[in-house]
Amino acid sequence: MDDSNSQKFRKDLNGGLVALVLLSVLDRSAEDLYGYEIAKRLASANEGTSIFKEGTIYPVLRALSADELLTSRIVPSYAGPPRRYYRITARGRLVLAQWRSIWRDARDFVDRFAPPEESSP
Amino acid sequence: MTANAPRSIADYLRQLRAELTGEDPALIQDALYDAEEYLRAEVAAHPDKTEADVLVMIAATYGTPAEVANAYRETEIRVKAALRTPHANHTAVISHSGFFGVFLDARAYTSLFFMLLSLATGIFYFLFAVTGLSISFGCAALVIGVPFFLMFMGLTRVLSLAEGRLIEAMTGERMPRRPAYPGSAQGFWVRIGLMLKDPRTWTTLAYLLLMLPLGLAYFLIASLGLAVSLSLIFAPLFAAAGRWNWVGGDAWSLEPSWIGSLWALPILVALGIVLLALVMHLARGIGRLHAGFAKAFLVSRPRLANA
């Protein structure tokens, strides 16, 4: 019944989290990744329960690129339009470290009031 | 929503375009490009399924056209807000100080720089387009004619994207961050045919050719305006140099002689400053006009996806 409420809450929550997750994925990856690859990695990681739609990561990738947290290069592809491969920049790593600590603080704070192991009766 | 769920990639792109109606054409081009990259990769990753079957899953993974359109709209607003903060201060200053506020507007300086630069880019674009076209037509009957023409058109798209980035940096007008993709999995010759039928191919070439006369005019306006107004502003320096013979050699004087007189100098300086402000206003205006012109010629209009 609270479907629209949950949706709105999820959207508000995802605003910054998607950017954090994308930066982390690119930080861990040894090679450059393109949009579809990143989307598939995230999809396989959360086993079908999609926290966010894969279509929403593309505009965030472009925004991160515009902020110079990522660099990108275009590589021609036979499957369709040329692919844009992304790589994290030094500035991106710096920002990621800050965001991680912000996220840890926020998570600890939330856990104190809404513990994750709280089971429903 | 489920009644008219997209059943093909072209269908999906058409719906996405419809959802983005009224948005900036450059944003639409980016969104369609991203969606097409994902959809084609997804179809290629499932060779056992038909395109229609894959598109059924798309709504759950990539998102429906409406959801994707929303994501672009929201991210664009956030990015714009983040990037525009410094400019908000500039506009505040302008509204306070009126006519001379233009001296504090970074856009006026970058537009002026763009006008000076456009002579060089204009000559380069013109030579590129004329050379490419004449070699393409000259070799049309030979084996290398077609590959050369394709390479030429590919480079034209890269140039058009680069020019767009330059214009966005100089004038602030949103231009595409991705190249346009004609969007078709059909054969080689069909693709060439579509490219030839695409009006954007020809408007881009026209833009490259038109940049020569435009660049020439921009350069003349900017350099003349700067030369006249700056020499007026620095008239006291010339007068002093002439009077006390700073430059060395023979003493030189300004003609007519009243220019060096004390009553005339402040008037000349004031005139120079007003003229310089006028030139900056003109540069900002031309920058805006040119950005609109470039957008009309280089960015594909929303058109119906090829069937």
Interface residues (C-beta under 8 A of the other chain):
Chain A: G15 Y34 G35 Y36 A39 A43 S50 K53 E54 G55 T56 Y58 P59 V60 R62 A63 A66 D67 I74 S77 A79 G80 P81 P82 R83 R84
Chain B: D30 A31 Y33 D34 A35 E36 E37 Y38 L39 R40 A41 E42 A44 A60 T61 Y62 G63 E67 V68 A71 Y72 E74 T75 E76 R78 V79 A82 L83 R177 R178 P179 Y181 G183 A185
